[in-house]
């Protein structure tokens, strides 16, 4: 009996031996790049949004996923606003930023701190067909060796680092001493993305709100309206009056 004649090498993306055949006529599928932007976002402001858009515009990612932290281990001395407020303020920006998204993944957890390694490990399962990048500031890069499972975090995930005013980039020697020469080079390369620094901080936004200042230069209109409607960041006396 004659064996069936195989046409795989002629009419498919496979060669006669079954291995992929690359043809200039067949575009190579692009793996989506997802930048994970974690932080308190209390509140989200124009600095966050400008940075995230710069990441997309530079081709560093196709989408930026904002993940408000429920209880970040590196923030001390101030209680965060309720997570539902912080998530909703980000949602209000999505209509004008189609490449952005938000997740409340950290709000769904039980008691305890929000650890980046744990969050990224879950996201890798949720987005198995994406390349994940963690977007963080230069100040975080300098402190990264003290993070939960820092060695595993650097070993298993990629980073995009943006500058912070007054914070210098660690040297290759510093990074290599903490994470090994290969990973140290990867982190140093990640810090050369050429992204803009924030024009201001969330602390400045909260302080401006407490003074009763106009927030339009800090936050999108929809976020400003949300802050006013819910009495967020008002001075204690003003907040008390709003509850009467």
KAJO-V537314 format. One record per backbone hydrogen bond with DSSP energy under -1.0 kcal/mol. NH is the residue of the N-H (numbers start at 1). CO is the residue of the C=O. If there is no record, write none. Layout:
BEGIN
((NH/CO) (NH/CO))
END
This chain:
BEGIN
((10/7) (11/7) (12/8) (15/19) (18/15) (21/13) (26/23) (34/131) (35/63) (36/133) (37/65) (39/67) (46/218) (49/45) (50/46) (51/47) (52/48) (53/49) (54/50) (55/51) (56/52) (57/53) (58/54) (59/56) (60/55) (62/33) (63/33) (64/99) (65/35) (66/101) (67/37) (69/39) (75/72) (86/82) (87/83) (88/84) (89/85) (90/86) (91/87) (92/88) (93/90) (94/91) (100/97) (101/64) (103/66) (107/104) (114/71) (119/115) (120/116) (121/117) (122/118) (123/119) (124/120) (126/122) (127/123) (130/127) (131/32) (133/34) (134/158) (135/36) (136/160) (138/162) (141/137) (142/138) (146/143) (147/144) (150/147) (153/149) (154/150) (155/151) (156/152) (157/153) (160/134) (161/190) (162/136) (167/164) (175/171) (176/172) (177/173) (178/174) (179/175) (180/176) (184/180) (185/181) (186/182) (187/183) (188/184) (189/185) (190/186) (191/187) (192/189) (205/201) (206/202) (207/203) (208/204) (209/205) (210/206) (211/207) (212/209) (213/208) (218/215) (219/215) (224/220) (225/221) (226/222) (227/223) (228/224) (229/225) (230/226) (232/227) (239/235) (240/236) (241/237) (242/238))
END
